[in-house]
Amino acid sequence: MENDWWESKVKEILISENQIEAKVTELADRISDDYRGLNPVVVGVMRGAAIFHADLIRQINLDLSIDYISVSSYGDDTQSSGEVQLLKDLKTALEGQHLILVEDIVDTGLTLSFLTRLLSARQPASLKVCSFLSKPDCRKIDVDIDYLGFEIPDRFVVGYGLDYRQNYRNLPFLAVLHDENDHG
């Protein structure tokens, strides 16, 4: 496989493709056990969680439905603006449903807090959060993550759905890029 396109841009691989695969399997097994017979709605937060969401739902061993919600708090920047905007709402009615919200990364907690308030108001039977990554050192608001992939330090990361200016989402691992001037 030709890797030249990313090799000069990636400074360090933080989490390998194999580590990600093992963690997704572990999370899917836990969710399968916890939701046996409940047919949850598994909501992916677009765009960052798209790859994680797809890999996760393929390994959950039970009936489920899926939907997507899209919010923005970053724009093209590497840090959250602190303002969360709803870009695309769900099509699924949540009242009485068991809901699993799938996020790519929880850093400040602002986006997750916004989403859990928004979705809780729709009266689901239950609401749990599954996040690929958490940066606890960045928290501004305490939030609960029921199913967590990896805890990482406060570094800007790309790959496995996470981007820098819409690039690098397709890397199969989680990486840190060279100096910001080299991101493009």
C-alpha positions in Angstrom: 0.0 0.0 0.0 1.3 3.4 -1.0 1.6 5.6 2.2 3.6 8.5 0.8 0.8 10.9 0.9 0.6 11.0 4.7 4.1 10.0 5.8 5.6 13.5 5.5 2.7 15.0 7.4 2.3 12.7 10.4 4.6 13.3 13.3 3.4 10.4 15.5 0.8 7.6 15.5 -0.9 7.7 18.9 -3.3 4.8 18.4 -2.7 2.1 15.8 -5.3 0.5 13.5 -5.0 -2.8 15.5 -5.6 -1.0 18.8 -8.7 0.7 17.3 -10.1 -2.5 15.9 -9.7 -4.2 19.3 -11.3 -1.4 21.2 -14.3 -1.1 18.8 -14.9 -4.9 19.2 -14.8 -4.5 23.0 -17.2 -1.6 23.0 -19.6 -3.3 20.6 -19.6 -6.4 22.8 -20.4 -4.3 25.9 -23.2 -2.5 24.1 -24.6 -5.8 22.7 -24.7 -7.2 26.3 -26.2 -4.1 27.8 -28.9 -3.6 25.2 -30.0 -7.2 24.5 -33.7 -7.1 23.6 -33.9 -3.3 23.6 -33.4 -2.4 19.9 -31.5 0.9 20.5 -31.2 3.8 18.2 -27.5 4.4 17.6 -27.0 8.1 16.6 -23.7 9.1 15.0 -22.5 12.7 15.4 -21.4 13.7 12.0 -18.9 14.0 10.5 -16.1 13.1 12.9 -17.8 10.0 14.3 -18.8 8.6 10.9 -16.1 5.9 10.7 -16.3 5.0 14.3 -20.1 4.8 14.2 -20.0 2.6 11.1 -17.4 0.2 12.5 -19.2 0.0 15.8 -22.7 -0.7 14.5 -21.4 -3.5 12.3 -20.1 -5.2 15.3 -23.1 -4.7 17.6 -24.8 -8.1 17.8 -28.5 -7.1 18.1 -31.3 -5.3 16.3 -30.8 -1.6 16.2 -31.6 1.4 14.1 -29.4 4.3 13.2 -29.6 8.0 12.6 -27.3 11.0 12.4 -27.1 14.4 13.9 -24.6 17.1 12.9 -23.3 19.9 15.0 -20.3 22.3 14.7 -18.1 23.9 17.3 -14.8 23.9 15.5 -15.2 25.3 12.0 -11.8 25.1 10.4 -10.0 25.8 13.7 -8.1 23.4 15.9 -9.9 24.4 19.1 -13.5 24.5 19.9 -15.2 27.9 19.5 -17.3 27.2 22.5 -20.5 27.8 20.5 -22.4 24.8 19.3 -24.6 25.0 16.2 -27.1 22.3 15.2 -26.5 21.7 11.5 -28.6 18.6 10.9 -31.3 17.2 13.2 -32.4 13.6 13.6 -35.3 12.1 11.5 -36.1 9.5 14.2 -38.6 10.2 17.0 -36.9 9.4 20.2 -39.7 9.3 22.8 -39.5 5.9 24.5 -36.5 4.8 22.5 -33.2 3.6 24.0 -30.6 6.0 22.5 -26.9 5.6 22.2 -25.1 8.8 21.1 -21.8 8.0 19.3 -19.2 10.8 19.4 -15.7 11.0 17.9 -14.1 13.1 20.7 -15.1 14.8 24.0 -12.8 17.6 24.9 -14.4 20.7 26.5 -17.7 18.8 27.0 -19.7 21.7 25.5 -20.9 19.9 22.4 -21.8 16.7 24.3 -23.6 18.8 27.0 -25.6 20.5 24.2 -26.4 17.3 22.5 -27.5 15.4 25.7 -29.7 18.3 26.8 -31.3 18.5 23.3 -31.9 14.8 23.0 -33.0 14.3 26.6 -35.8 16.8 26.1 -37.2 14.4 23.5 -37.9 11.9 26.3 -35.9 8.8 25.2 -36.3 5.7 27.5 -32.6 6.0 28.1 -29.6 7.9 26.8 -26.0 6.7 26.9 -22.9 8.1 25.3 -20.2 6.2 23.4 -17.1 8.2 22.5 -14.1 7.1 20.6 -11.8 9.6 22.4 -11.8 11.7 25.5 -9.5 14.6 26.5 -10.2 15.1 30.2 -7.6 17.8 30.6 -9.7 20.1 28.3 -13.0 19.8 30.2 -15.0 22.9 30.8 -18.2 21.0 31.7 -18.4 17.7 33.4 -20.1 15.1 31.1 -20.7 11.4 31.4 -19.2 9.0 28.9 -20.7 5.5 29.3 -18.6 3.7 26.7 -15.1 5.1 26.1 -12.6 4.1 23.5 -9.4 5.9 24.5 -8.4 8.7 26.9 -5.7 10.9 25.2 -3.7 14.0 26.3 -4.5 17.5 25.1 -3.1 17.2 21.6 -4.7 17.9 18.3 -5.3 14.6 16.6 -6.4 13.4 13.1 -7.4 10.1 11.5 -10.2 7.6 12.0 -12.8 10.2 11.2 -11.1 13.2 12.8 -9.9 15.9 10.5 -7.8 19.1 10.1 -9.6 21.3 7.6 -11.6 18.2 6.3 -8.3 16.3 5.6 -6.9 13.1 7.2 -10.3 11.6 8.1 -9.4 8.5 6.1 -6.3 7.6 8.0 -6.9 4.2 9.6 -5.1 5.2 12.8 -5.1 8.2 15.2 -2.1 10.6 14.6 -0.6 13.9 15.5 0.5 16.0 12.6 3.8 18.0 12.4 3.7 21.7 13.3 0.5 23.4 12.4 2.3 25.1 9.4 2.7 21.7 7.9 -1.0 20.6 8.2 -1.9 21.5 4.7 
